[in-house]
Amino acid sequence: MSIAYLSSIVILLFYNPINSCRVEECAAWFQKTKDYENLVPKATERYCQVLQTYLKCMNDTQRFCHGNLRFHSSELVMRRHWKEFECEKWESCNEKNEDKRRPVNTCYFNPPPSSRKIKYCSLFGDPHLIMFNGTIQTCSEEGARPLVDNRYFLVQVTNKNVRGEALTTTVTKVTVLIRKHNCTSSLRYEATSDEEGLPRGFVDGTTFQMKSNSNSNSNAVEVLWQDNNYVEIALHFIHSSIHIRRQGPYLSVSVKAPSIVLETEGDVANEMCWAGCRRSSQISAETAVEQPKKFAECYNRRVHVPKKVAEDRCRNVGNSGTFFDACVFDLMFTGESLTKKDQVPYTKPKNFGKAFYFFLLSLHFSISGDDYLVHLSRNAQSDFRRLAPHHFQSQIIQQRVRQQQEHIRNLNISNSTKIFEKCVPSSSISIIFIPILAFVLIPMI
C-alpha cells in the first residue's frame, strides 16, 4: 500500500467533516501524532502502536458510521497496513516480556497544539461571559448549566441570585467531571462559594492520576492547588486546563483547551462557552452603566455605587478593557453594602479644600459595593492575559470596540422611554447617590 494513498485518505478525512461519526477525529489524531513524532509508515513498534490506537478509535465510533464509505475505506487501508507491517509480531513479542507489554488501552498524550488552535472561555462576576468565539455577554441566568461539555470533561456552573434583586446572579458552584479515558479514570471536583476555601483535590480525596501504561512521565490529570482562592485542574494528556477562583461569596471559572478536544458529536446549544447566555437572560451592561437610574427603576435594583466612583476604583486596581467594564457594572449594581466594621478609619487630610475633602468623605463613607467583585474581575483579567492566546486577546479587543460602537448607535436611535424591556413592578427601593450623602455630611465639614 503506497504512502501517497494513505496520506490522501487521511487528508480527505481531515478536511471533510462527517457529522454522523468521529472518523475525521480519529484521522486528525493519527495525522497529528505522525507529524509530531516524524513517523513514517513502516514496520516499527512505535508506528504499530500508533496504528493500533487509531484502529481502536475507529472501532469505538463504528456503530455511528454504518453506511459511511469514508469510514470503511479508511479502516480497510489501516488494517492492510497492520498486516503489511506485521504489527502482530510486536504484540506477540511483548507478551513474552511482562515488563514491556503494552495493552490496547495504552495512554498516549496528545501532541502539543499550536497557539492558533487553542480556545479560551471565562465566566466571572454578575456574571460576564467570554465565549470561545470572542463574544462578550452579561447575563442573569439562574440554576445549573454546562459551560463546556465534551467526551473528555464537563464543566458545569450553578448561578444563584445573591441579593434578592432582579437580574442579580453570580456563580456559586463549579462542578468538573473528568470522563473515563485511557489516561484517567472518572474524577469529580466540586467547589462552592459557601465553603471557606477551594478543595485541594477531587471528591475521592486524590489530587492526581498517573497511568503506568503512559507514554509520558507526567501526571495525566492533577489538581494544582495554589491557595484557598485559586485552583488549576490540569489535564496534561489533552493539553487542557480549568481554572477556578474564589473571592468571598463569588466564584469564577476559565477553560483553556485545543479546538480538537472541544469538538463533540452532540448539540452545543446548551453549552455557554459555545452558545452563550439564553437570549431572555442577556443584559445590556453598557446601557445599564450609561442609564443607571432607568435600569434600576426598570428592574427594581439599587445603584450601590455612583458610576464615577466605580470607575475610579476599578481603574485603580489595574482593570482595563472588557474587565474594566465588568468591574464597573458589578460595583454599581451587584455589590453588597460594606458594614461599619469593614470601613477603615478616616481622618481629615491637611491642606485640602472643602470640595476635595467632601469627595474623599463620599468615597470613604458612602461606597456601597463589594471589593470581592473588584478583585474577581482583576483576577479574571490576569488569567486572560496569562492563558489566552495572543490572537484571541486581539480578537476580544476588537469585539469590545464593535460592541461599544453598536451601543452608541443604539442609544442614538432608541426611544429613551423604551431602553429597557420586561420591567418588573416598582417597589420602594431607593437609589443611593452622592447628593443624598452630601446632605448628611455637609454639617461635618
Backbone torsions as a table, in degrees:
resi	resn	phi	psi	omega
1	MET	NA	126.7	-174.4
2	SER	-75.1	150.6	177.3
3	ILE	-66.3	-36.3	-179.8
4	ALA	-61.4	-40.1	-179.0
5	TYR	-68.0	-42.0	178.2
6	LEU	-60.1	-44.8	-179.0
7	SER	-64.4	-38.6	-180.0
8	SER	-64.3	-37.0	178.0
9	ILE	-64.3	-46.4	-178.0
10	VAL	-63.7	-44.9	179.9
11	ILE	-64.1	-40.0	178.5
12	LEU	-60.7	-41.7	179.9
13	LEU	-68.5	-37.8	-174.6
14	PHE	-69.8	-35.0	-175.3
15	TYR	-98.8	3.4	177.6
16	ASN	-126.7	89.2	-174.6
17	PRO	-59.7	141.5	175.8
18	ILE	-116.4	121.1	-175.0
19	ASN	-77.7	-25.5	-171.1
20	SER	-85.8	-18.1	179.0
21	CYS	-151.0	171.5	-173.5
22	ARG	-97.1	33.3	-176.7
23	VAL	-62.1	-39.5	-178.9
24	GLU	-72.4	-27.5	177.5
25	GLU	-67.5	-43.0	177.1
26	CYS	-61.9	-43.9	-179.1
27	ALA	-65.3	-39.5	-179.3
28	ALA	-64.7	-43.4	177.9
29	TRP	-61.7	-44.5	-179.1
30	PHE	-60.4	-45.3	-178.3
31	GLN	-67.4	-41.7	179.8
32	LYS	-64.3	-41.4	179.1
33	THR	-64.0	-42.0	177.4
34	LYS	-60.6	-45.5	-178.0
35	ASP	-67.1	-41.2	-176.6
36	TYR	-67.5	-38.5	-177.1
37	GLU	-99.7	5.1	-179.4
38	ASN	53.9	43.2	179.6
39	LEU	-83.2	142.1	173.1
40	VAL	-122.8	147.6	-179.0
41	PRO	-64.7	106.3	175.4
42	LYS	-160.9	173.0	-172.8
43	ALA	-79.9	74.0	174.9
44	THR	-123.3	156.6	-178.1
45	GLU	-63.5	-42.6	-176.6
46	ARG	-65.9	-42.2	179.3
47	TYR	-63.1	-38.5	178.3
48	CYS	-66.5	-34.7	177.3
49	GLN	-64.3	-45.1	179.2
50	VAL	-65.0	-39.7	178.6
51	LEU	-64.1	-36.9	179.2
52	GLN	-66.2	-41.3	177.4
53	THR	-65.5	-38.1	177.6
54	TYR	-62.4	-45.2	-179.4
55	LEU	-65.8	-33.6	176.8
56	LYS	-67.0	-40.0	176.8
57	CYS	-60.5	-43.2	178.2
58	MET	-64.9	-38.6	179.7
59	ASN	-66.3	-36.7	-179.5
60	ASP	-65.6	-29.7	-177.4
61	THR	-102.8	7.1	-174.0
62	GLN	-58.5	-38.8	-174.8
63	ARG	-69.8	-15.4	177.4
64	PHE	-94.1	-2.7	-169.7
65	CYS	-117.0	19.2	178.6
66	HIS	-60.1	131.2	179.3
67	GLY	81.3	1.1	179.4
68	ASN	-87.7	108.9	-174.8
69	LEU	-64.2	-39.0	-179.8
70	ARG	-62.6	-41.2	179.7
71	PHE	-60.0	-50.9	-176.2
72	HIS	-67.3	-35.7	178.4
73	SER	-66.2	-44.5	-179.6
74	SER	-65.3	-45.1	179.5
75	GLU	-60.6	-39.8	179.4
76	LEU	-62.2	-43.5	179.4
77	VAL	-61.8	-45.3	-177.0
78	MET	-68.4	-36.6	178.2
79	ARG	-69.3	-32.4	174.9
80	ARG	-66.2	-39.8	175.3
81	HIS	-61.2	-41.4	179.9
82	TRP	-56.5	-43.3	180.0
83	LYS	-75.5	-41.2	-177.3
84	GLU	-60.3	-40.6	-178.7
85	PHE	-92.5	7.5	176.2
86	GLU	51.1	52.0	-177.9
87	CYS	-67.2	-18.2	178.6
88	GLU	-62.2	-28.5	-176.4
89	LYS	-65.4	-30.0	178.7
90	TRP	-70.3	-35.6	176.0
91	GLU	-65.9	-47.9	-177.8
92	SER	-66.5	-34.8	178.0
93	CYS	-66.6	-41.7	-179.2
94	ASN	-69.3	-27.5	180.0
95	GLU	-65.6	-22.8	179.4
96	LYS	-80.5	-16.2	-179.0
97	ASN	-124.8	104.8	-175.2
98	GLU	-59.1	-34.5	-177.0
99	ASP	-71.5	-23.3	-177.0
100	LYS	-102.7	3.2	-177.1
101	ARG	-65.1	132.9	179.2
102	ARG	-121.4	105.5	-179.6
103	PRO	-68.3	166.9	-178.3
104	VAL	-61.3	-34.0	-176.2
105	ASN	-90.4	35.2	176.8
106	THR	-58.7	140.0	180.0
107	CYS	-86.6	114.8	174.9
108	TYR	-110.9	124.9	177.6
109	PHE	-72.6	137.0	177.0
110	ASN	-61.3	146.4	174.8
111	PRO	-65.8	146.8	-179.1
112	PRO	-58.8	133.8	179.6
113	PRO	-84.5	162.5	173.8
114	SER	-75.5	157.3	-177.9
115	SER	-62.2	-26.7	179.9
116	ARG	-69.6	-17.6	-178.7
117	LYS	-96.1	0.1	-178.8
118	ILE	-87.2	136.3	175.6
119	LYS	-117.2	153.4	-175.2
120	TYR	-139.5	140.2	178.8
121	CYS	-143.3	144.6	-177.2
122	SER	-145.2	143.8	176.8
123	LEU	-134.5	124.7	-176.4
124	PHE	-157.2	165.1	174.9
125	GLY	70.2	-134.6	-168.2
126	ASP	-103.2	54.1	-52.0
127	PRO	-88.1	157.6	178.4
128	HIS	-110.2	135.6	-173.6
129	LEU	-119.3	127.6	169.2
130	ILE	-108.9	112.1	-173.8
131	MET	-84.5	168.9	179.4
132	PHE	-59.2	-30.5	-177.7
133	ASN	-90.3	5.2	177.8
134	GLY	92.3	-3.3	177.8
135	THR	-69.5	140.4	-179.4
136	ILE	-114.5	127.9	-178.4
137	GLN	-136.0	153.9	169.2
138	THR	-122.4	133.9	-174.4
139	CYS	-143.3	176.6	-175.7
140	SER	-134.3	35.9	-176.5
141	GLU	-70.4	145.1	175.1
142	GLU	-118.0	152.0	179.0
143	GLY	96.4	-175.6	-176.5
144	ALA	-92.9	142.2	178.5
145	ARG	-156.4	141.5	178.2
146	PRO	-68.7	134.5	173.5
147	LEU	-85.4	-47.5	176.8
148	VAL	-140.7	139.0	-179.4
149	ASP	-147.7	114.6	177.7
150	ASN	-144.6	-173.8	-174.0
151	ARG	-74.8	-8.6	179.0
152	TYR	-99.3	-39.9	-176.9
153	PHE	-156.8	161.4	176.5
154	LEU	-128.6	133.9	172.0
155	VAL	-120.0	116.6	-179.5
156	GLN	-116.5	136.0	179.5
157	VAL	-116.3	148.3	174.9
158	THR	-118.1	120.2	177.7
159	ASN	-101.9	139.4	-176.3
160	LYS	-137.9	145.2	175.1
161	ASN	-69.2	128.5	-173.7
162	VAL	-112.3	-5.5	-177.4
163	ARG	-126.8	-7.7	-174.3
164	GLY	75.9	9.5	177.3
165	GLU	-104.3	150.5	-179.3
166	ALA	-60.0	142.0	174.6
167	LEU	61.1	27.7	178.9
168	THR	-115.9	92.4	-177.7
169	THR	-130.6	148.8	174.0
170	THR	-139.6	166.7	179.3
171	VAL	-75.8	121.2	-179.4
172	THR	-114.5	-9.9	178.9
173	LYS	-152.2	139.0	175.0
174	VAL	-127.8	125.6	178.1
175	THR	-118.8	127.6	178.6
176	VAL	-117.5	124.3	176.9
177	LEU	-114.1	115.8	174.1
178	ILE	-89.9	117.8	-175.1
179	ARG	-80.5	150.8	-178.6
180	LYS	-60.7	136.5	-176.2
181	HIS	-151.9	170.3	175.9
182	ASN	-56.1	-28.4	-175.4
183	CYS	-95.4	-10.2	-176.8
184	THR	-160.0	153.0	171.9
185	SER	-86.8	177.1	179.4
186	SER	-69.7	128.8	-178.5
187	LEU	-132.5	151.4	-177.7
188	ARG	-135.5	134.6	176.7
189	TYR	-127.4	135.4	-179.1
190	GLU	-132.3	133.3	175.9
191	ALA	-130.7	132.7	179.0
192	THR	-126.9	149.4	-175.5
193	SER	-75.3	-15.7	-178.4
194	ASP	-88.9	-0.2	174.3
195	GLU	-85.5	160.8	-177.5
196	GLU	-70.5	-26.9	179.8
197	GLY	-159.7	173.7	179.2
198	LEU	-78.1	141.0	-180.0
199	PRO	-60.4	148.8	-179.6
200	ARG	-84.3	-13.5	-177.3
201	GLY	-155.5	-172.6	178.7
202	PHE	-72.1	168.5	-174.8
203	VAL	-64.7	-22.0	178.6
204	ASP	-84.4	2.3	176.9
205	GLY	94.7	-12.2	180.0
206	THR	-80.8	157.9	178.2
207	THR	-119.5	-9.5	178.8
208	PHE	-158.5	168.5	175.1
209	GLN	-145.2	124.8	179.5
210	MET	-126.6	123.2	-179.4
211	LYS	-84.8	134.3	179.6
212	SER	-69.4	-27.3	-179.0
213	ASN	-98.6	44.1	-177.2
214	SER	-103.2	155.4	176.0
215	ASN	-91.1	15.6	-179.9
216	SER	-140.7	150.4	177.5
217	ASN	-85.5	-6.1	-178.3
218	SER	-82.6	154.9	171.6
219	ASN	-63.1	140.7	178.1
220	ALA	-68.7	-43.7	179.9
221	VAL	-139.9	142.1	175.9
222	GLU	-157.3	152.0	174.4
223	VAL	-96.0	117.0	179.1
224	LEU	-100.6	92.3	-177.1
225	TRP	-82.1	120.6	-179.8
226	GLN	-93.5	-48.5	175.5
227	ASP	-164.3	-172.6	-177.3
228	ASN	-61.9	-17.7	-173.7
229	ASN	-113.0	3.0	-178.8
230	TYR	-151.4	126.4	178.2
231	VAL	-136.4	137.6	172.4
232	GLU	-114.2	129.7	172.8
233	ILE	-103.4	109.7	-175.1
234	ALA	-99.0	123.7	174.5
235	LEU	-105.7	83.8	-171.5
236	HIS	-63.8	-34.0	-173.6
237	PHE	-68.6	-16.8	176.4
238	ILE	-123.7	13.8	175.8
239	HIS	53.4	46.4	-179.1
240	SER	-127.0	158.7	178.3
241	SER	-152.1	149.6	178.8
242	ILE	-123.8	127.1	-174.4
243	HIS	-117.4	122.2	-177.9
244	ILE	-118.1	129.8	177.8
245	ARG	-124.1	155.5	-179.7
246	ARG	-135.8	134.6	172.8
247	GLN	-136.1	105.6	-178.3
248	GLY	56.8	-125.0	-177.1
249	PRO	-87.6	13.3	-175.3
250	TYR	-119.9	146.7	175.2
251	LEU	-120.9	155.4	170.8
252	SER	-138.6	157.4	-178.4
253	VAL	-145.6	141.1	176.9
254	SER	-131.3	146.1	-179.2
255	VAL	-127.9	130.9	176.2
256	LYS	-126.0	125.5	-176.2
257	ALA	-159.6	152.6	174.9
258	PRO	-68.0	150.8	-178.6
259	SER	-60.8	-34.3	-178.5
260	ILE	-67.9	-28.4	177.2
261	VAL	-72.3	-35.7	-174.9
262	LEU	-80.6	-14.1	179.0
263	GLU	-64.5	140.1	-177.2
264	THR	-144.6	154.4	177.8
265	GLU	-78.1	-25.7	-174.1
266	GLY	-79.7	-179.7	178.9
267	ASP	-80.5	128.5	-178.2
268	VAL	-96.1	10.7	-175.8
269	ALA	-64.3	-19.9	-178.7
270	ASN	-99.6	-3.8	-179.6
271	GLU	-89.0	123.8	-174.2
272	MET	-64.5	-36.3	-178.2
273	CYS	-67.5	-23.9	178.2
274	TRP	-98.4	-48.1	-171.9
275	ALA	-96.6	-17.6	-179.8
276	GLY	82.8	-171.2	178.3
277	CYS	-73.3	153.8	174.1
278	ARG	-62.1	141.9	-174.6
279	ARG	-57.3	-37.0	-177.4
280	SER	-68.8	-17.6	-176.8
281	SER	-105.0	-1.9	-178.2
282	GLN	-73.1	141.9	-178.8
283	ILE	-119.2	136.9	173.3
284	SER	-83.5	87.9	-175.6
285	ALA	-62.8	-36.5	-179.5
286	GLU	-62.6	-43.6	179.4
287	THR	-66.7	-38.0	179.5
288	ALA	-61.7	-40.4	179.9
289	VAL	-69.6	-36.6	-179.8
290	GLU	-74.5	-32.1	-178.3
291	GLN	-124.8	61.8	-173.3
292	PRO	-61.0	-38.7	-177.7
293	LYS	-67.2	-44.2	179.2
294	LYS	-65.7	-39.8	179.0
295	PHE	-62.8	-46.4	-179.1
296	ALA	-64.3	-42.0	179.5
297	GLU	-66.1	-39.4	-177.8
298	CYS	-66.8	-45.1	-173.2
299	TYR	-106.1	14.1	172.8
300	ASN	60.4	44.7	-178.8
301	ARG	-118.3	170.4	177.7
302	ARG	-105.8	147.3	169.1
303	VAL	-92.2	100.3	-173.6
304	HIS	-75.7	-30.3	-178.2
305	VAL	-138.8	132.0	175.5
306	PRO	-60.2	151.5	-174.1
307	LYS	-57.0	-46.8	-177.6
308	LYS	-61.5	-42.0	179.1
309	VAL	-65.0	-43.5	179.0
310	ALA	-61.8	-42.3	179.7
311	GLU	-62.7	-42.2	179.9
312	ASP	-63.4	-44.0	-178.3
313	ARG	-65.4	-43.0	-178.4
314	CYS	-69.1	-35.4	179.4
315	ARG	-71.6	-35.0	-177.2
316	ASN	-66.1	-27.2	179.4
317	VAL	-91.4	1.8	174.5
318	GLY	96.5	8.6	177.8
319	ASN	-70.4	144.5	178.7
320	SER	-149.8	163.9	175.6
321	GLY	59.6	-134.9	-179.1
322	THR	-58.2	-37.2	-176.2
323	PHE	-76.1	-28.1	172.5
324	PHE	-67.2	-44.4	177.6
325	ASP	-58.8	-44.6	-178.7
326	ALA	-65.0	-40.9	-179.5
327	CYS	-63.1	-43.9	-179.2
328	VAL	-63.6	-46.1	179.7
329	PHE	-60.0	-46.4	-177.4
330	ASP	-64.0	-41.2	179.7
331	LEU	-66.2	-40.3	-177.2
332	MET	-69.4	-38.4	-168.7
333	PHE	-120.4	-13.4	-173.0
334	THR	-115.7	-29.4	-172.4
335	GLY	-59.2	153.7	179.4
336	GLU	-98.2	141.7	-179.0
337	SER	-60.8	137.5	177.2
338	LEU	-75.6	140.4	177.0
339	THR	-82.0	164.8	-177.2
340	LYS	-61.5	-34.9	-178.0
341	LYS	-71.0	-20.2	179.4
342	ASP	-82.9	-12.8	-175.8
343	GLN	-84.1	140.1	-180.0
344	VAL	-84.7	135.3	179.4
345	PRO	-54.5	141.2	-175.2
346	TYR	-127.5	132.5	177.7
347	THR	-119.0	151.3	-176.5
348	LYS	-69.0	123.6	178.4
349	PRO	-73.0	152.7	-179.2
350	LYS	-84.9	156.7	173.8
351	ASN	62.4	32.1	175.4
352	PHE	-121.6	143.0	178.7
353	GLY	-71.3	168.1	-178.5
354	LYS	-62.5	-37.2	-177.2
355	ALA	-64.1	-44.6	-179.1
356	PHE	-70.3	-36.4	177.7
357	TYR	-63.0	-40.5	177.7
358	PHE	-62.7	-39.5	-179.8
359	PHE	-62.4	-43.6	178.9
360	LEU	-65.5	-39.7	177.3
361	LEU	-62.1	-41.1	-179.2
362	SER	-63.7	-37.7	177.7
363	LEU	-65.0	-41.8	-174.4
364	HIS	-73.9	-47.5	-170.8
365	PHE	-94.5	-30.2	-172.1
366	SER	-93.3	-12.7	-174.1
367	ILE	-66.5	110.1	162.7
368	SER	-85.4	-165.0	-179.5
369	GLY	103.8	-176.4	-170.0
370	ASP	-146.1	114.6	179.1
371	ASP	-64.0	-23.8	175.4
372	TYR	-56.3	-41.3	-179.1
373	LEU	-68.0	-36.0	177.7
374	VAL	-61.8	-47.8	-178.6
375	HIS	-70.6	-30.6	178.4
376	LEU	-64.6	-44.3	178.3
377	SER	-68.2	-35.1	177.6
378	ARG	-66.2	-41.9	177.1
379	ASN	-65.7	-37.7	177.3
380	ALA	-62.7	-38.5	177.2
381	GLN	-66.5	-40.4	179.0
382	SER	-62.6	-45.3	178.2
383	ASP	-63.0	-41.3	-179.6
384	PHE	-60.1	-47.1	-178.9
385	ARG	-67.5	-30.4	-177.4
386	ARG	-84.6	-32.5	-169.9
387	LEU	-107.0	-36.2	-175.1
388	ALA	-74.9	139.0	177.5
389	PRO	-60.9	155.1	-176.0
390	HIS	-60.8	-40.6	-178.1
391	HIS	-65.3	-30.9	178.9
392	PHE	-74.1	-36.3	176.7
393	GLN	-62.8	-40.4	176.7
394	SER	-64.6	-37.4	179.3
395	GLN	-63.9	-39.2	179.1
396	ILE	-64.9	-41.3	178.8
397	ILE	-61.3	-44.9	179.8
398	GLN	-64.9	-39.3	179.9
399	GLN	-64.0	-40.5	179.7
400	ARG	-64.1	-41.3	178.8
401	VAL	-62.9	-42.5	179.1
402	ARG	-64.0	-40.7	179.6
403	GLN	-65.6	-39.3	179.0
404	GLN	-66.0	-40.3	177.9
405	GLN	-64.6	-42.2	178.3
406	GLU	-64.7	-39.0	179.1
407	HIS	-62.1	-42.4	179.3
408	ILE	-64.1	-41.6	178.3
409	ARG	-62.9	-42.2	-179.1
410	ASN	-64.6	-37.8	178.6
411	LEU	-65.4	-34.9	-177.7
412	ASN	-71.5	-29.8	-176.1
413	ILE	-102.7	-7.6	-176.3
414	SER	-82.5	147.8	170.8
415	ASN	-77.5	124.3	-173.9
416	SER	-59.1	-20.8	-179.4
417	THR	-85.9	-5.6	-177.0
418	LYS	-128.9	34.5	179.9
419	ILE	-67.9	-41.2	-178.6
420	PHE	-114.1	144.5	-178.1
421	GLU	-116.0	165.7	176.9
422	LYS	54.3	48.5	180.0
423	CYS	-67.3	151.5	178.5
424	VAL	-94.9	160.4	-180.0
425	PRO	-56.7	143.5	-178.4
426	SER	-71.8	158.3	177.9
427	SER	-141.8	-171.6	-176.1
428	SER	-89.0	8.1	-179.5
429	ILE	-63.5	128.5	-176.6
430	SER	-96.3	159.1	178.0
431	ILE	-99.5	128.2	-176.5
432	ILE	-95.4	123.7	178.6
433	PHE	-132.1	164.6	179.8
434	ILE	-59.0	-40.2	-179.7
435	PRO	-54.8	-36.7	178.1
436	ILE	-64.0	-41.8	180.0
437	LEU	-64.3	-37.2	-178.0
438	ALA	-60.2	-39.2	-179.0
439	PHE	-60.6	-33.9	-177.7
440	VAL	-81.5	-36.1	-169.0
441	LEU	-93.5	-19.0	-175.5
442	ILE	-55.6	-40.3	178.6
443	PRO	-60.8	-20.2	-177.9
444	MET	-78.3	-16.9	-172.1
445	ILE	-85.3	NA	NA
